[in-house]
């Protein structure tokens, strides 16, 4: 018995050129169907584009087609990575599993001064 595929709600796009605009992404993804929304992530401190975006298509079939067709596509000067976005629940599980090692502090080496001549 095959397990039913869960519907893809959003598409995660990474490695987007910093010169890319929302219109560029809309044109690219409209090849696969109707684009409902595009959310380009920006840095809250300075407002610069981070190079990643979330895109929502009209149907699950269009989401799957966009992922299969556009992953590795060249946009402006970079090849973009297109995948299904992970839900908040999936991200919470990943955060629980991954334990980061403790940060080691390195002692600074104090440079030796000139030797005194007697």
MMTF fields as JSON, N, C-alpha, C and O atoms, coordinates in Angstrom:
{
  "mmtfVersion": "1.0.0",
  "mmtfProducer": "UNKNOWN",
  "numBonds": 471,
  "numAtoms": 472,
  "numGroups": 118,
  "numChains": 1,
  "numModels": 1,
  "chainsPerModel": [1],
  "groupsPerChain": [118],
  "chainIdList": ["A"],
  "bondAtomList": [4, 2, 8, 6, 12, 10, 16, 14, 20, 18, 24, 22, 28, 26, 32, 30, 36, 34, 40, 38, 44, 42, 48, 46, 52, 50, 56, 54, 60, 58, 64, 62, 68, 66, 72, 70, 76, 74, 80, 78, 84, 82, 88, 86, 92, 90, 96, 94, 100, 98, 104, 102, 108, 106, 112, 110, 116, 114, 120, 118, 124, 122, 128, 126, 132, 130, 136, 134, 140, 138, 144, 142, 148, 146, 152, 150, 156, 154, 160, 158, 164, 162, 168, 166, 172, 170, 176, 174, 180, 178, 184, 182, 188, 186, 192, 190, 196, 194, 200, 198, 204, 202, 208, 206, 212, 210, 216, 214, 220, 218, 224, 222, 228, 226, 232, 230, 236, 234, 240, 238, 244, 242, 248, 246, 252, 250, 256, 254, 260, 258, 264, 262, 268, 266, 272, 270, 276, 274, 280, 278, 284, 282, 288, 286, 292, 290, 296, 294, 300, 298, 304, 302, 308, 306, 312, 310, 316, 314, 320, 318, 324, 322, 328, 326, 332, 330, 336, 334, 340, 338, 344, 342, 348, 346, 352, 350, 356, 354, 360, 358, 364, 362, 368, 366, 372, 370, 376, 374, 380, 378, 384, 382, 388, 386, 392, 390, 396, 394, 400, 398, 404, 402, 408, 406, 412, 410, 416, 414, 420, 418, 424, 422, 428, 426, 432, 430, 436, 434, 440, 438, 444, 442, 448, 446, 452, 450, 456, 454, 460, 458, 464, 462, 468, 466],
  "bondOrderList": [1, 1, 1, 1, 1, 1, 1, 1, 1, 1, 1, 1, 1, 1, 1, 1, 1, 1, 1, 1, 1, 1, 1, 1, 1, 1, 1, 1, 1, 1, 1, 1, 1, 1, 1, 1, 1, 1, 1, 1, 1, 1, 1, 1, 1, 1, 1, 1, 1, 1, 1, 1, 1, 1, 1, 1, 1, 1, 1, 1, 1, 1, 1, 1, 1, 1, 1, 1, 1, 1, 1, 1, 1, 1, 1, 1, 1, 1, 1, 1, 1, 1, 1, 1, 1, 1, 1, 1, 1, 1, 1, 1, 1, 1, 1, 1, 1, 1, 1, 1, 1, 1, 1, 1, 1, 1, 1, 1, 1, 1, 1, 1, 1, 1, 1, 1, 1],
  "groupList": [{"groupName": "UNK", "atomNameList": ["N", "CA", "C", "O"], "elementList": ["N", "C", "C", "O"], "formalChargeList": [0, 0, 0, 0], "bondAtomList": [1, 0, 2, 1, 3, 2], "bondOrderList": [1, 1, 2], "singleLetterCode": "X", "chemCompType": "L-PEPTIDE LINKING"}],
  "groupTypeList": [0, 0, 0, 0, 0, 0, 0, 0, 0, 0, 0, 0, 0, 0, 0, 0, 0, 0, 0, 0, 0, 0, 0, 0, 0, 0, 0, 0, 0, 0, 0, 0, 0, 0, 0, 0, 0, 0, 0, 0, 0, 0, 0, 0, 0, 0, 0, 0, 0, 0, 0, 0, 0, 0, 0, 0, 0, 0, 0, 0, 0, 0, 0, 0, 0, 0, 0, 0, 0, 0, 0, 0, 0, 0, 0, 0, 0, 0, 0, 0, 0, 0, 0, 0, 0, 0, 0, 0, 0, 0, 0, 0, 0, 0, 0, 0, 0, 0, 0, 0, 0, 0, 0, 0, 0, 0, 0, 0, 0, 0, 0, 0, 0, 0, 0, 0, 0, 0],
  "groupIdList": [1, 2, 3, 4, 5, 6, 7, 8, 9, 10, 11, 12, 13, 14, 15, 16, 17, 18, 19, 20, 21, 22, 23, 24, 25, 26, 27, 28, 29, 30, 31, 32, 33, 34, 35, 36, 37, 38, 39, 40, 41, 42, 43, 44, 45, 46, 47, 48, 49, 50, 51, 52, 53, 54, 55, 56, 57, 58, 59, 60, 61, 62, 63, 64, 65, 66, 67, 68, 69, 70, 71, 72, 73, 74, 75, 76, 77, 78, 79, 80, 81, 82, 83, 84, 85, 86, 87, 88, 89, 90, 91, 92, 93, 94, 95, 96, 97, 98, 99, 100, 101, 102, 103, 104, 105, 106, 107, 108, 109, 110, 111, 112, 113, 114, 115, 116, 117, 118],
  "secStructList": [7, 7, 7, 7, 7, 7, 7, 7, 7, 7, 3, 3, 3, 3, 1, 7, 7, 6, 6, 7, 7, 2, 2, 2, 2, 2, 2, 2, 2, 4, 4, 4, 1, 7, 3, 3, 3, 3, 3, 3, 3, 3, 7, 6, 6, 6, 7, 7, 3, 3, 3, 3, 3, 3, 3, 3, 3, 1, 1, 2, 2, 2, 2, 2, 2, 2, 2, 2, 2, 2, 6, 6, 7, 3, 3, 6, 6, 3, 3, 7, 3, 3, 3, 3, 7, 7, 7, 2, 2, 2, 2, 2, 2, 2, 2, 2, 2, 7, 7, 7, 7, 7, 7, 7, 7, 7, 7, 7, 7, 7, 7, 7, 7, 7, 7, 7, 7, 7],
  "xCoordList": [0.826, 0.0, 0.879, 1.75, 0.661, 1.454, 0.939, -0.262, 1.877, 1.54, 1.187, 1.908, 0.095, -0.321, 0.67, 1.113, 1.007, 1.925, 1.232, 0.084, 1.95, 1.376, 1.469, 2.437, 0.48, 0.503, 1.628, 1.946, 2.202, 3.264, 2.6, 1.936, 2.789, 2.14, 2.954, 2.413, 4.242, 5.122, 6.356, 6.712, 6.999, 8.249, 9.339, 9.164, 10.472, 11.619, 12.637, 13.033, 13.061, 14.032, 15.264, 15.158, 16.433, 17.677, 18.681, 18.488, 19.731, 20.828, 20.34, 20.792, 19.426, 18.908, 19.895, 20.452, 20.102, 20.975, 20.442, 19.23, 21.332, 20.922, 20.344, 19.701, 20.563, 19.992, 18.579, 17.894, 18.133, 16.821, 15.71, 15.845, 14.616, 13.457, 12.294, 12.356, 11.244, 10.035, 9.451, 8.925, 9.547, 9.045, 9.817, 9.222, 11.138, 11.952, 11.492, 11.345, 11.268, 10.799, 9.404, 9.116, 8.544, 7.181, 7.199, 6.479, 8.021, 8.125, 8.627, 8.102, 9.634, 10.222, 9.215, 9.049, 8.553, 7.658, 6.307, 5.599, 5.927, 4.646, 4.663, 3.605, 5.84, 5.954, 5.283, 4.763, 5.299, 4.746, 3.3, 2.693, 2.744, 1.359, 1.146, 1.939, 0.063, -0.312, 0.45, 0.403, 1.144, 1.881, 0.942, 0.454, 0.693, -0.196, 0.529, 0.022, 1.726, 2.47, 3.961, 4.396, 4.725, 6.18, 6.612, 6.243, 7.397, 7.906, 9.427, 9.994, 10.081, 11.54, 12.032, 11.619, 12.921, 13.391, 14.45, 15.353, 14.316, 15.281, 15.833, 15.198, 17.006, 17.647, 16.934, 16.837, 16.436, 15.702, 16.566, 16.055, 17.862, 18.741, 18.974, 18.871, 19.29, 19.641, 18.717, 18.853, 17.777, 16.814, 17.327, 16.624, 18.543, 19.104, 18.477, 18.156, 18.312, 17.765, 18.738, 19.939, 18.237, 19.082, 19.393, 20.26, 18.705, 18.974, 18.095, 18.355, 17.044, 16.095, 14.67, 14.406, 13.747, 12.344, 11.422, 11.82, 10.189, 9.125, 8.106, 7.697, 7.704, 6.747, 5.583, 5.777, 4.381, 3.175, 2.502, 2.192, 2.28, 1.601, 0.126, -0.264, -0.697, -2.139, -2.508, -3.418, -1.824, -2.176, -0.943, 0.192, -1.194, -0.118, 0.627, 1.849, -0.102, 0.528, 1.486, 2.561, 1.102, 1.979, 3.218, 4.313, 3.044, 4.197, 5.196, 6.393, 4.702, 5.587, 6.264, 7.443, 5.522, 6.092, 7.196, 8.246, 6.957, 7.957, 9.231, 10.336, 9.076, 10.251, 11.036, 12.259, 10.334, 11.007, 11.623, 12.709, 10.941, 11.394, 12.444, 13.37, 12.312, 13.136, 14.331, 15.146, 14.463, 15.622, 16.882, 16.982, 17.831, 19.079, 19.022, 19.996, 17.903, 17.757, 18.625, 18.787, 19.174, 19.997, 19.098, 18.332, 19.192, 18.458, 19.479, 20.168, 19.573, 20.553, 21.967, 22.467, 22.632, 24.01, 24.23, 25.372, 23.135, 23.264, 22.275, 21.222, 22.644, 21.722, 20.948, 21.543, 19.632, 18.798, 18.509, 18.488, 18.289, 17.888, 16.413, 16.027, 15.595, 14.148, 13.75, 14.057, 13.061, 12.619, 11.336, 10.923, 10.715, 9.509, 9.922, 10.889, 9.193, 9.489, 9.097, 8.083, 9.896, 9.583, 8.61, 8.678, 7.706, 6.744, 7.43, 8.544, 6.766, 7.332, 7.525, 8.479, 6.611, 6.729, 7.983, 8.701, 8.245, 9.442, 10.705, 11.685, 10.684, 11.851, 12.086, 13.237, 11.02, 11.16, 11.814, 12.642, 11.45, 12.057, 13.533, 14.356, 13.883, 15.281, 16.076, 17.203, 15.499, 16.19, 16.432, 17.456, 15.502, 15.662, 16.748, 17.496, 16.849, 17.789, 19.225, 20.136, 19.433, 20.781, 21.282, 20.696, 22.365, 22.982, 24.278, 25.131, 24.411, 25.609, 26.702, 26.426, 27.935, 29.023, 29.26, 28.969, 29.799, 30.093, 31.173, 32.101, 31.029, 32.003, 33.268, 33.233, 34.365, 35.645, 36.222, 36.162, 36.763, 37.426, 38.92, 39.5, 39.514, 40.952, 41.668, 41.247, 42.746, 43.545, 44.428, 45.091, 44.42, 45.284, 46.721, 47.042, 47.551, 48.98, 49.505, 49.347, 50.121, 50.67, 52.049, 52.915, 52.253, 53.57, 54.656, 54.447, 55.803, 56.937, 57.506, 57.609, 57.867, 58.463, 59.964, 60.537, 60.564, 62.021, 62.712, 62.274, 63.788, 64.555, 65.406, 65.956, 65.491, 66.309, 67.777, 68.15, 68.586, 70.024, 70.634, 70.354, 71.471, 72.08, 73.466, 74.12],
  "yCoordList": [-1.168, 0.0, 1.243, 1.382, 2.153, 3.365, 4.428, 4.58, 5.142, 6.239, 7.458, 7.785, 8.128, 9.303, 10.438, 10.68, 11.118, 12.242, 13.397, 13.728, 14.001, 15.151, 16.359, 16.495, 17.221, 18.378, 19.351, 19.551, 19.934, 20.921, 22.292, 22.743, 22.938, 24.229, 25.362, 26.193, 25.395, 26.451, 25.845, 24.695, 26.641, 26.257, 27.155, 28.369, 26.547, 27.288, 27.426, 26.433, 28.657, 28.917, 29.555, 30.578, 28.95, 29.447, 29.785, 29.428, 30.461, 30.87, 31.792, 31.692, 32.678, 33.641, 34.799, 35.235, 35.282, 36.434, 37.637, 37.834, 38.43, 39.61, 40.697, 41.627, 40.592, 41.547, 41.15, 41.942, 39.944, 39.448, 40.238, 40.657, 40.43, 41.129, 40.153, 39.023, 40.609, 39.797, 39.501, 38.415, 40.465, 40.281, 39.18, 38.392, 39.119, 38.064, 36.681, 35.763, 36.546, 35.258, 34.927, 33.774, 35.929, 35.712, 35.207, 34.269, 35.827, 35.404, 33.972, 33.182, 33.632, 32.295, 31.233, 30.219, 31.448, 30.433, 30.393, 29.392, 31.439, 31.428, 30.44, 30.101, 29.977, 28.943, 27.651, 26.878, 27.423, 26.19, 26.331, 25.347, 27.514, 27.708, 29.079, 29.999, 29.194, 30.469, 30.674, 29.836, 31.791, 32.138, 32.931, 33.995, 32.406, 33.103, 34.161, 35.271, 33.833, 34.821, 34.534, 33.402, 35.593, 35.505, 36.31, 37.474, 35.674, 36.356, 36.265, 35.201, 37.378, 37.434, 37.878, 38.922, 37.079, 37.378, 38.47, 38.477, 39.388, 40.477, 40.483, 39.983, 41.046, 41.181, 42.293, 43.41, 42.025, 43.058, 44.243, 45.344, 44.021, 45.114, 46.152, 47.353, 45.691, 46.647, 46.606, 47.434, 45.657, 45.592, 44.979, 45.003, 44.426, 43.803, 42.429, 41.704, 42.092, 40.798, 39.692, 39.82, 38.594, 37.499, 36.452, 35.604, 36.492, 35.512, 34.285, 33.302, 34.314, 33.211, 33.741, 34.892, 32.871, 33.291, 32.092, 30.941, 32.391, 31.398, 31.753, 32.907, 30.755, 30.979, 30.026, 28.852, 30.528, 29.704, 29.686, 30.73, 28.476, 28.29, 27.985, 27.768, 27.969, 27.774, 26.357, 26.18, 25.342, 23.961, 23.163, 23.57, 22.027, 21.13, 20.595, 20.448, 20.307, 19.804, 20.842, 20.49, 22.116, 23.186, 23.319, 23.59, 23.128, 23.154, 22.068, 22.331, 20.848, 19.722, 19.937, 19.623, 20.469, 20.727, 21.783, 21.642, 22.833, 23.9, 23.35, 23.689, 22.508, 21.931, 21.061, 21.169, 20.198, 19.293, 20.029, 19.671, 21.053, 21.73, 22.812, 22.981, 23.534, 24.726, 24.549, 25.464, 23.41, 23.188, 23.157, 22.358, 24.015, 24.101, 25.073, 25.199, 25.763, 26.731, 27.957, 28.375, 28.521, 29.725, 30.955, 31.146, 31.782, 33.046, 34.146, 34.194, 35.023, 36.114, 35.531, 35.149, 35.45, 34.961, 33.768, 33.408, 33.147, 32.009, 30.903, 31.151, 29.674, 28.538, 28.433, 28.287, 28.506, 28.489, 27.061, 26.138, 26.884, 25.608, 25.727, 26.62, 24.832, 24.865, 23.573, 22.485, 23.688, 22.51, 22.826, 23.981, 21.782, 21.971, 22.591, 22.152, 23.605, 24.255, 23.331, 22.638, 23.318, 22.503, 23.259, 24.483, 22.523, 23.153, 23.517, 23.07, 24.321, 24.715, 23.504, 23.453, 22.517, 21.316, 20.527, 20.035, 20.408, 19.698, 20.431, 19.797, 21.744, 22.524, 22.373, 22.341, 22.279, 22.102, 20.766, 20.679, 19.718, 18.4, 18.45, 17.874, 19.122, 19.241, 19.989, 19.605, 21.061, 21.835, 21.004, 21.176, 20.104, 19.274, 18.231, 17.935, 17.674, 16.592, 17.097, 16.447, 18.226, 18.739, 19.434, 20.414, 18.919, 19.567, 20.21, 19.549, 21.471, 22.172, 21.971, 21.985, 21.784, 21.614, 22.919, 24.01, 22.766, 23.962, 24.762, 24.215, 26.054, 26.927, 26.959, 27.252, 26.654, 26.691, 28.088, 28.747, 28.511, 29.817, 29.576, 28.723, 30.317, 30.19, 31.27, 32.426, 30.865, 31.844, 32.577, 31.973, 33.872, 34.672, 34.546, 34.591, 34.39, 34.312, 35.728, 36.579, 35.959, 37.282, 37.36, 36.531, 38.357, 38.453, 38.802, 39.558, 38.216, 38.481, 39.844, 40.245, 40.53, 41.861, 41.76, 40.672, 42.9, 42.923, 42.506, 42.821, 41.799, 41.418, 42.611, 43.344, 42.771, 43.868, 43.469, 42.352, 44.399, 44.151, 44.742, 45.89, 43.966, 44.456, 44.869, 45.303],
  "zCoordList": [0.0, 0.0, 0.0, 0.858, -0.956, -1.059, -0.102, 0.117, 0.445, 1.334, 0.487, -0.456, 0.811, 0.044, 0.268, 1.391, -0.799, -0.695, 0.007, -0.288, 0.939, 1.623, 0.692, -0.057, 0.738, -0.156, 0.218, 1.39, -0.806, -0.606, -0.51, -1.443, 0.62, 0.826, 0.205, -0.525, 0.493, -0.024, -0.661, -0.405, -1.492, -2.135, -1.564, -1.458, -1.195, -0.682, -1.804, -2.415, -2.076, -3.144, -2.509, -1.832, -2.726, -2.143, -3.242, -4.405, -2.868, -3.768, -4.88, -6.02, -4.549, -5.525, -5.622, -4.615, -6.817, -7.028, -6.259, -6.17, -5.71, -4.954, -5.86, -5.373, -7.164, -8.112, -8.547, -9.194, -8.206, -8.623, -7.933, -6.783, -8.659, -8.117, -7.994, -8.477, -7.343, -7.214, -8.596, -8.835, -9.492, -10.86, -11.589, -12.325, -11.391, -12.011, -11.547, -12.353, -10.238, -9.709, -10.224, -10.543, -10.306, -10.787, -12.229, -12.57, -13.071, -14.475, -14.574, -15.359, -13.787, -13.838, -13.382, -14.058, -12.262, -11.71, -12.408, -12.297, -13.119, -13.829, -14.998, -15.53, -15.402, -16.431, -15.948, -16.753, -14.627, -14.051, -13.596, -13.173, -13.671, -13.242, -12.623, -12.819, -11.874, -11.26, -9.954, -9.054, -9.867, -8.651, -7.751, -8.133, -6.551, -5.616, -4.817, -4.654, -4.309, -3.522, -3.563, -3.771, -3.359, -3.291, -2.07, -1.917, -1.205, -0.016, -0.039, 0.209, -0.334, -0.375, 0.998, 1.503, 1.605, 2.951, 2.937, 2.101, 3.881, 4.023, 5.442, 6.371, 5.594, 6.893, 7.66, 7.152, 8.863, 9.594, 10.022, 10.225, 10.158, 10.601, 9.514, 9.766, 8.295, 7.245, 6.033, 5.133, 5.991, 4.898, 3.611, 2.601, 3.617, 2.413, 2.175, 3.116, 0.909, 0.507, 0.888, 0.646, 1.486, 1.959, 0.894, 1.107, -0.251, -1.301, -1.224, -1.917, -0.387, -0.29, -0.337, 0.011, -0.778, -0.894, -0.705, -0.887, -0.336, -0.27, -1.342, -1.468, -2.109, -3.196, -3.004, -2.691, -3.191, -3.092, -4.453, -5.026, -4.959, -6.234, -5.969, -4.822, -7.026, -6.881, -6.459, -5.649, -6.987, -6.667, -6.265, -6.513, -5.645, -5.248, -6.473, -6.441, -7.546, -8.775, -9.356, -9.84, -9.31, -9.801, -8.912, -9.407, -7.598, -6.687, -7.058, -7.175, -7.243, -7.587, -8.939, -9.104, -9.897, -11.221, -11.131, -11.757, -10.354, -10.202, -9.562, -9.984, -8.549, -7.886, -8.86, -8.947, -9.591, -10.534, -11.712, -12.168, -12.207, -13.415, -13.147, -13.94, -12.052, -11.86, -10.927, -10.813, -10.261, -9.4, -10.258, -11.189, -9.951, -10.711, -11.875, -12.617, -12.052, -13.148, -12.884, -11.738, -13.933, -13.812, -13.843, -14.787, -12.816, -12.732, -12.537, -11.518, -13.51, -13.577, -13.573, -14.632, -12.403, -12.406, -11.482, -11.195, -11.011, -10.099, -10.458, -11.045, -10.088, -10.216, -8.908, -7.84, -8.992, -7.793, -7.339, -8.153, -6.043, -5.462, -5.094, -4.339, -5.626, -5.391, -4.696, -5.182, -3.548, -2.803, -2.053, -1.954, -1.53, -0.721, 0.608, 1.231, 1.034, 2.305, 3.441, 3.362, 4.496, 5.664, 6.552, 6.664, 7.18, 8.076, 9.392, 9.664, 10.194, 11.485, 12.389, 13.165, 12.293, 13.11, 12.725, 13.595, 11.409, 10.943, 11.391, 11.783, 11.336, 11.755, 13.252, 13.686, 14.061, 15.507, 15.819, 16.726, 15.074, 15.273, 14.917, 15.629, 13.834, 13.423, 14.486, 14.798, 15.048, 16.082, 17.34, 18.002, 17.679, 18.867, 18.666, 19.598, 17.476, 17.21, 17.135, 17.647, 16.516, 16.298, 17.555, 18.015, 18.099, 19.244, 18.766, 18.175, 19.023, 18.611, 19.65, 20.849, 19.205, 20.166, 20.915, 20.424, 22.12, 22.897, 22.203, 21.607, 22.295, 21.645, 22.494, 23.689, 21.853, 22.556, 22.472, 21.434, 23.553, 23.538, 23.385, 24.058, 22.517, 22.291, 23.071, 23.115, 23.676, 24.408, 23.42, 22.577, 23.543, 22.685, 23.132, 24.319, 22.163, 22.465, 22.637, 21.762, 23.76, 24.04, 23.397, 23.677, 22.535, 21.887, 22.911, 23.859, 22.668, 23.578, 23.247, 22.088, 24.298, 24.114, 23.884, 23.826, 23.759, 23.564, 24.847, 25.953, 24.664, 25.83, 26.261, 25.439, 27.55, 28.069, 28.032, 28.391, 27.593, 27.539, 28.796, 29.139, 29.492, 30.748, 30.553, 31.501]
}
